[in-house]
């Protein structure tokens, strides 16, 4: 049996793990470097050359060239010969399908999400906790929703967002403490700036079933979010949020109307999941777990 790793599970990035794994004989360094290259492609950086990738990843250019050639041959990257640059290939989408297919509650939740999104003229999205980020796994929106248009696979930070705080509220105390330590270790300044609001969000979720975010991530967007559950064999943590352009909100509307509605929607989704899989614990977080 392999020895247990001392590293925390669910790393924030392939690059972070690569940097920490020089003494791990079982670690496949070449594979990790290939994943680091893939992770360099983000919104706004969708077309990159080998030199740009080398600069972004810190991997020597000759190594990057071999990795991009291999990834292109496999279909995970696509080469644009005219510009001598790469972009993510269609085969990368296949990697997400098994994960998304295992979240069957998304299809049931989406009509309810769309109804709320249209009613408040905003977005309603479900997110999955991944290290110190939330990853959108389902989203619905209505009309012009401002500068932030969520899409499946998009990451946002846990500590600055209502969605992140609501997902953290589903965690057992030991896991919640590890998450706080990781956020602080990765960006001490960010944690110092937002830790009070982050912890207040956990208490809000326990007391009211939702938490608020007043433009802390994107200044022109205010949001509420509710915990969903911490469930499944992998103990994944989900939450659901509603984001609305600030100019559309009336005084008191976010907390007095939309917050209770997102909490009620979370209750409805939990009921559906529990009916389909009674073994899953879909209870709301309690006050004891929030005041850790």
C-alpha positions as a Markdown table, in Angstrom:
| # | Residue | x | y | z |
|---|---|---|---|---|
| 1 | Unk | 0.0 | 0.0 | 0.0 |
| 2 | Unk | 1.3 | 3.4 | -0.9 |
| 3 | Unk | 2.2 | 5.8 | 1.9 |
| 4 | Unk | -0.4 | 8.5 | 2.6 |
| 5 | Unk | 0.6 | 11.9 | 1.2 |
| 6 | Unk | 1.1 | 14.7 | 3.6 |
| 7 | Unk | -0.1 | 17.2 | 1.1 |
| 8 | Unk | -3.7 | 18.5 | 1.3 |
| 9 | Unk | -6.2 | 17.0 | -1.1 |
| 10 | Unk | -7.7 | 18.9 | -4.0 |
| 11 | Unk | -4.7 | 21.2 | -4.8 |
| 12 | Unk | -5.4 | 24.7 | -6.0 |
| 13 | Unk | -3.5 | 24.2 | -9.2 |
| 14 | Unk | -1.3 | 21.6 | -11.0 |
| 15 | Unk | 1.5 | 24.2 | -10.8 |
| 16 | Unk | 1.3 | 24.4 | -7.0 |
| 17 | Unk | 1.5 | 20.6 | -6.7 |
| 18 | Unk | 4.3 | 20.3 | -9.2 |
| 19 | Unk | 6.4 | 22.8 | -7.2 |
| 20 | Unk | 5.9 | 20.8 | -4.0 |
| 21 | Unk | 6.5 | 17.3 | -5.3 |
| 22 | Unk | 10.2 | 17.2 | -6.1 |
| 23 | Unk | 10.7 | 14.5 | -3.4 |
| 24 | Unk | 7.8 | 12.3 | -4.4 |
| 25 | Unk | 9.2 | 9.3 | -6.3 |
| 26 | Unk | 5.7 | 8.3 | -7.3 |
| 27 | Unk | 4.8 | 11.7 | -8.8 |
| 28 | Unk | 4.6 | 11.7 | -12.6 |
| 29 | Unk | 6.4 | 15.0 | -13.3 |
| 30 | Unk | 5.9 | 15.0 | -17.1 |
| 31 | Unk | 2.1 | 14.4 | -16.7 |
| 32 | Unk | 1.9 | 17.2 | -14.2 |
| 33 | Unk | 3.7 | 19.6 | -16.5 |
| 34 | Unk | 1.3 | 18.8 | -19.3 |
| 35 | Unk | -1.6 | 19.7 | -17.0 |
| 36 | Unk | 0.1 | 22.9 | -15.9 |
| 37 | Unk | 0.2 | 23.8 | -19.6 |
| 38 | Unk | -3.5 | 23.1 | -20.0 |
| 39 | Unk | -4.3 | 25.1 | -17.0 |
| 40 | Unk | -2.5 | 28.1 | -18.4 |
| 41 | Unk | -5.4 | 28.6 | -20.9 |
| 42 | Unk | -8.0 | 30.8 | -19.3 |
| 43 | Unk | -10.6 | 33.3 | -20.4 |
| 44 | Unk | -8.7 | 36.1 | -22.0 |
| 45 | Unk | -5.7 | 33.8 | -22.7 |
| 46 | Unk | -7.3 | 31.4 | -25.1 |
| 47 | Unk | -4.6 | 31.5 | -27.8 |
| 48 | Unk | -1.0 | 31.1 | -26.6 |
| 49 | Unk | 2.4 | 30.3 | -28.2 |
| 50 | Unk | 5.1 | 28.2 | -26.7 |
| 51 | Unk | 7.1 | 31.2 | -25.4 |
| 52 | Unk | 4.0 | 32.7 | -23.8 |
| 53 | Unk | 3.2 | 29.3 | -22.2 |
| 54 | Unk | 6.8 | 29.1 | -20.9 |
| 55 | Unk | 6.5 | 32.5 | -19.4 |
| 56 | Unk | 3.2 | 31.7 | -17.7 |
| 57 | Unk | 4.2 | 28.3 | -16.4 |
| 58 | Unk | 7.9 | 28.7 | -15.7 |
| 59 | Unk | 8.5 | 25.5 | -17.7 |
| 60 | Unk | 11.5 | 25.8 | -20.2 |
| 61 | Unk | 10.4 | 26.5 | -23.8 |
| 62 | Unk | 11.8 | 23.3 | -25.3 |
| 63 | Unk | 9.8 | 21.3 | -22.8 |
| 64 | Unk | 6.7 | 23.3 | -23.4 |
| 65 | Unk | 7.1 | 22.7 | -27.2 |
| 66 | Unk | 7.2 | 18.9 | -26.6 |
| 67 | Unk | 4.2 | 19.1 | -24.3 |
| 68 | Unk | 2.1 | 21.3 | -26.6 |
| 69 | Unk | 2.9 | 19.0 | -29.6 |
| 70 | Unk | 1.9 | 15.9 | -27.7 |
| 71 | Unk | -1.3 | 17.6 | -26.4 |
| 72 | Unk | -2.2 | 18.7 | -29.9 |
| 73 | Unk | -1.6 | 15.2 | -31.3 |
| 74 | Unk | -4.0 | 13.9 | -28.6 |
| 75 | Unk | -6.6 | 16.5 | -29.4 |
| 76 | Unk | -6.4 | 18.4 | -26.1 |
| 77 | Unk | -4.9 | 21.4 | -27.8 |
| 78 | Unk | -5.4 | 22.7 | -31.4 |
| 79 | Unk | -2.6 | 24.3 | -33.3 |
| 80 | Unk | -3.3 | 27.5 | -35.3 |
| 81 | Unk | -0.5 | 27.3 | -38.0 |
| 82 | Unk | -1.2 | 30.9 | -39.2 |
| 83 | Unk | -0.4 | 32.4 | -35.8 |
| 84 | Unk | 1.9 | 29.6 | -34.5 |
| 85 | Unk | -0.2 | 29.4 | -31.4 |
| 86 | Unk | -2.3 | 26.9 | -29.5 |
| 87 | Unk | -5.8 | 26.8 | -28.1 |
| 88 | Unk | -7.8 | 24.3 | -26.1 |
| 89 | Unk | -9.1 | 21.5 | -28.3 |
| 90 | Unk | -12.5 | 19.9 | -28.3 |
| 91 | Unk | -11.3 | 16.7 | -26.6 |
| 92 | Unk | -10.8 | 18.6 | -23.4 |
| 93 | Unk | -14.6 | 18.8 | -23.1 |
| 94 | Unk | -14.7 | 15.1 | -22.7 |
| 95 | Unk | -12.9 | 15.3 | -19.4 |
| 96 | Unk | -15.7 | 17.3 | -17.8 |
| 97 | Unk | -18.6 | 15.1 | -19.0 |
| 98 | Unk | -18.2 | 12.2 | -16.5 |
| 99 | Unk | -18.1 | 14.7 | -13.6 |
| 100 | Unk | -21.1 | 16.6 | -14.8 |
| 101 | Unk | -23.1 | 13.4 | -15.7 |
| 102 | Unk | -22.8 | 12.4 | -12.0 |
| 103 | Unk | -24.6 | 15.5 | -10.9 |
| 104 | Unk | -28.1 | 14.6 | -12.2 |
| 105 | Unk | -29.7 | 17.0 | -9.8 |
| 106 | Unk | -28.6 | 19.8 | -12.1 |
| 107 | Unk | -31.1 | 18.9 | -14.8 |
| 108 | Unk | -33.9 | 18.9 | -12.2 |
| 109 | Unk | -32.8 | 22.1 | -10.6 |
| 110 | Unk | -32.3 | 24.1 | -13.8 |
| 111 | Unk | -36.0 | 24.9 | -14.6 |
| 112 | Unk | -36.4 | 26.2 | -11.0 |
| 113 | Unk | -33.2 | 28.2 | -11.4 |
| 114 | Unk | -34.3 | 29.7 | -14.7 |
| 115 | Unk | -37.6 | 30.8 | -13.2 |
| 116 | Unk | -35.9 | 32.7 | -10.4 |
| 117 | Unk | -33.3 | 34.2 | -12.7 |
| 118 | Unk | -36.0 | 35.6 | -15.0 |
| 119 | Unk | -38.0 | 36.8 | -12.0 |
| 120 | Unk | -35.2 | 38.9 | -10.6 |
| 121 | Unk | -33.4 | 39.6 | -13.9 |
| 122 | Unk | -30.1 | 38.1 | -12.8 |
| 123 | Unk | -28.2 | 34.9 | -12.7 |
| 124 | Unk | -28.8 | 31.7 | -10.6 |
| 125 | Unk | -25.9 | 29.2 | -10.5 |
| 126 | Unk | -24.8 | 26.1 | -8.7 |
| 127 | Unk | -21.1 | 25.8 | -7.8 |
| 128 | Unk | -18.8 | 23.1 | -6.6 |
| 129 | Unk | -16.0 | 23.7 | -4.1 |
| 130 | Unk | -12.6 | 22.9 | -5.5 |
| 131 | Unk | -9.7 | 23.8 | -3.1 |
| 132 | Unk | -10.0 | 27.6 | -2.7 |
| 133 | Unk | -12.2 | 28.2 | -5.7 |
| 134 | Unk | -15.8 | 27.5 | -6.7 |
| 135 | Unk | -16.4 | 26.0 | -10.1 |
| 136 | Unk | -19.8 | 26.7 | -11.8 |
| 137 | Unk | -21.5 | 23.4 | -12.7 |
| 138 | Unk | -24.9 | 24.8 | -13.7 |
| 139 | Unk | -26.2 | 28.3 | -14.5 |
| 140 | Unk | -29.3 | 30.1 | -15.6 |
| 141 | Unk | -29.6 | 33.8 | -16.5 |
| 142 | Unk | -32.1 | 36.3 | -17.9 |
| 143 | Unk | -31.3 | 39.1 | -20.3 |
| 144 | Unk | -28.5 | 41.5 | -19.6 |
| 145 | Unk | -26.8 | 40.5 | -16.3 |
| 146 | Unk | -23.9 | 42.9 | -16.4 |
| 147 | Unk | -20.2 | 42.3 | -16.5 |
| 148 | Unk | -20.2 | 38.8 | -14.9 |
| 149 | Unk | -21.9 | 36.1 | -17.0 |
| 150 | Unk | -21.3 | 32.8 | -15.3 |
| 151 | Unk | -20.6 | 29.7 | -17.4 |
| 152 | Unk | -20.0 | 26.1 | -16.6 |
| 153 | Unk | -16.4 | 25.4 | -15.7 |
| 154 | Unk | -15.7 | 29.1 | -14.7 |
| 155 | Unk | -13.8 | 29.4 | -11.3 |
| 156 | Unk | -14.4 | 32.2 | -8.7 |
| 157 | Unk | -12.7 | 32.6 | -5.3 |
| 158 | Unk | -14.2 | 31.1 | -2.2 |
| 159 | Unk | -13.3 | 33.8 | 0.3 |
| 160 | Unk | -14.7 | 36.8 | -1.7 |
| 161 | Unk | -18.0 | 35.4 | -2.8 |
| 162 | Unk | -21.4 | 34.4 | -1.4 |
| 163 | Unk | -21.2 | 31.2 | -3.3 |
| 164 | Unk | -17.9 | 30.3 | -1.8 |
| 165 | Unk | -19.0 | 31.1 | 1.8 |
| 166 | Unk | -22.2 | 29.1 | 1.4 |
| 167 | Unk | -20.3 | 26.1 | 0.1 |
| 168 | Unk | -17.9 | 26.4 | 3.1 |
| 169 | Unk | -20.9 | 26.4 | 5.4 |
| 170 | Unk | -21.6 | 22.8 | 4.4 |
| 171 | Unk | -18.2 | 21.5 | 5.5 |
| 172 | Unk | -17.5 | 19.6 | 8.7 |
| 173 | Unk | -15.5 | 21.6 | 11.2 |
| 174 | Unk | -12.2 | 19.9 | 10.5 |
| 175 | Unk | -12.5 | 20.4 | 6.8 |
| 176 | Unk | -13.6 | 24.0 | 7.3 |
| 177 | Unk | -10.5 | 24.7 | 9.4 |
| 178 | Unk | -8.2 | 23.2 | 6.7 |
| 179 | Unk | -9.9 | 25.4 | 4.1 |
| 180 | Unk | -9.2 | 28.5 | 6.1 |
| 181 | Unk | -5.6 | 27.6 | 6.6 |
| 182 | Unk | -5.2 | 27.0 | 2.9 |
| 183 | Unk | -6.8 | 30.3 | 1.9 |
| 184 | Unk | -4.5 | 32.1 | 4.3 |
| 185 | Unk | -1.4 | 30.2 | 3.1 |
| 186 | Unk | -2.1 | 30.9 | -0.6 |
| 187 | Unk | -2.9 | 34.6 | -0.2 |
| 188 | Unk | -2.4 | 36.1 | 3.2 |
| 189 | Unk | -3.4 | 39.6 | 2.2 |
| 190 | Unk | -6.6 | 38.4 | 0.6 |
| 191 | Unk | -7.5 | 36.3 | 3.7 |
| 192 | Unk | -6.7 | 39.3 | 6.0 |
| 193 | Unk | -9.0 | 41.5 | 4.0 |
| 194 | Unk | -11.9 | 39.2 | 3.8 |
| 195 | Unk | -11.8 | 36.8 | 6.7 |
| 196 | Unk | -14.3 | 38.7 | 8.8 |
| 197 | Unk | -16.8 | 38.8 | 6.0 |
| 198 | Unk | -16.1 | 35.2 | 5.1 |
| 199 | Unk | -16.8 | 34.0 | 8.7 |
| 200 | Unk | -19.8 | 36.2 | 9.0 |
| 201 | Unk | -21.2 | 34.5 | 5.8 |
| 202 | Unk | -20.9 | 31.1 | 7.5 |
| 203 | Unk | -23.0 | 32.5 | 10.5 |
| 204 | Unk | -25.5 | 34.0 | 8.1 |
| 205 | Unk | -26.0 | 30.6 | 6.4 |
| 206 | Unk | -26.6 | 28.9 | 9.7 |
| 207 | Unk | -29.0 | 31.5 | 11.0 |
| 208 | Unk | -30.9 | 32.5 | 7.9 |
| 209 | Unk | -30.1 | 29.8 | 5.3 |
| 210 | Unk | -28.2 | 32.2 | 3.0 |
| 211 | Unk | -25.4 | 34.8 | 3.0 |
| 212 | Unk | -24.9 | 38.1 | 1.2 |
| 213 | Unk | -22.1 | 39.6 | -0.8 |
| 214 | Unk | -22.2 | 43.3 | -1.5 |
| 215 | Unk | -20.0 | 43.8 | -4.6 |
| 216 | Unk | -16.9 | 42.3 | -2.9 |
| 217 | Unk | -16.0 | 40.2 | -5.9 |
| 218 | Unk | -17.4 | 42.4 | -8.7 |
| 219 | Unk | -18.3 | 45.8 | -7.6 |
| 220 | Unk | -21.4 | 46.2 | -9.7 |
| 221 | Unk | -22.9 | 42.8 | -8.8 |
| 222 | Unk | -24.5 | 42.0 | -5.5 |
| 223 | Unk | -25.3 | 38.3 | -4.6 |
| 224 | Unk | -26.9 | 36.0 | -2.2 |
| 225 | Unk | -26.1 | 32.3 | -1.9 |
| 226 | Unk | -27.4 | 29.3 | 0.0 |
| 227 | Unk | -25.7 | 26.0 | 1.0 |
| 228 | Unk | -26.8 | 22.9 | -0.8 |
| 229 | Unk | -25.0 | 19.9 | 0.6 |
| 230 | Unk | -21.7 | 18.1 | 1.3 |
| 231 | Unk | -22.4 | 14.7 | -0.1 |
| 232 | Unk | -21.4 | 11.7 | -2.3 |
| 233 | Unk | -18.5 | 9.3 | -2.1 |
| 234 | Unk | -16.1 | 12.2 | -2.7 |
| 235 | Unk | -17.8 | 14.4 | -0.2 |
| 236 | Unk | -18.3 | 17.3 | -2.7 |
| 237 | Unk | -19.6 | 20.6 | -1.4 |
| 238 | Unk | -22.2 | 22.5 | -3.4 |
| 239 | Unk | -24.0 | 25.8 | -3.1 |
| 240 | Unk | -26.4 | 27.9 | -5.1 |
| 241 | Unk | -26.2 | 31.7 | -5.7 |
| 242 | Unk | -28.2 | 34.5 | -7.3 |
| 243 | Unk | -26.3 | 37.5 | -8.6 |
| 244 | Unk | -28.0 | 40.8 | -9.7 |
| 245 | Unk | -26.7 | 44.0 | -11.1 |
| 246 | Unk | -26.7 | 46.5 | -8.2 |
| 247 | Unk | -28.7 | 49.1 | -10.1 |
| 248 | Unk | -31.7 | 46.7 | -10.3 |
| 249 | Unk | -32.0 | 46.2 | -6.6 |
| 250 | Unk | -34.3 | 48.2 | -4.4 |
| 251 | Unk | -33.2 | 49.0 | -0.8 |
| 252 | Unk | -33.6 | 45.9 | 1.4 |
| 253 | Unk | -34.5 | 43.6 | -1.5 |
| 254 | Unk | -31.4 | 41.5 | -1.5 |
| 255 | Unk | -31.7 | 40.4 | 2.1 |
| 256 | Unk | -35.5 | 40.7 | 2.5 |
| 257 | Unk | -36.7 | 39.1 | -0.7 |
| 258 | Unk | -34.0 | 37.4 | -2.8 |
| 259 | Unk | -32.1 | 35.8 | 0.1 |
| 260 | Unk | -35.2 | 33.9 | 1.4 |
| 261 | Unk | -36.0 | 32.9 | -2.2 |
| 262 | Unk | -32.5 | 31.4 | -2.9 |
| 263 | Unk | -32.7 | 29.6 | 0.5 |
| 264 | Unk | -36.2 | 28.2 | -0.5 |
| 265 | Unk | -34.8 | 27.1 | -3.8 |
| 266 | Unk | -31.9 | 25.3 | -2.1 |
| 267 | Unk | -34.5 | 23.6 | 0.2 |
| 268 | Unk | -36.4 | 22.4 | -2.9 |
| 269 | Unk | -33.2 | 21.1 | -4.6 |
| 270 | Unk | -32.2 | 19.3 | -1.4 |
| 271 | Unk | -35.6 | 17.7 | -1.2 |
| 272 | Unk | -35.3 | 16.4 | -4.8 |
| 273 | Unk | -31.8 | 15.0 | -4.1 |
| 274 | Unk | -32.9 | 13.4 | -0.9 |
| 275 | Unk | -35.9 | 11.7 | -2.5 |
| 276 | Unk | -33.6 | 10.3 | -5.3 |
| 277 | Unk | -30.8 | 9.3 | -2.9 |
| 278 | Unk | -32.0 | 9.1 | 0.7 |
| 279 | Unk | -28.6 | 8.1 | 2.0 |
| 280 | Unk | -27.2 | 11.6 | 1.2 |
| 281 | Unk | -27.2 | 13.9 | 4.1 |
| 282 | Unk | -28.8 | 17.1 | 2.7 |
| 283 | Unk | -29.5 | 18.9 | 6.0 |
| 284 | Unk | -28.7 | 22.6 | 6.3 |
| 285 | Unk | -25.6 | 23.6 | 8.3 |
| 286 | Unk | -26.5 | 24.3 | 11.9 |
| 287 | Unk | -25.4 | 27.1 | 14.2 |
| 288 | Unk | -22.8 | 24.9 | 16.0 |
| 289 | Unk | -20.9 | 24.2 | 12.8 |
| 290 | Unk | -21.0 | 27.8 | 11.7 |
| 291 | Unk | -19.6 | 29.2 | 15.0 |
| 292 | Unk | -16.4 | 27.1 | 14.9 |
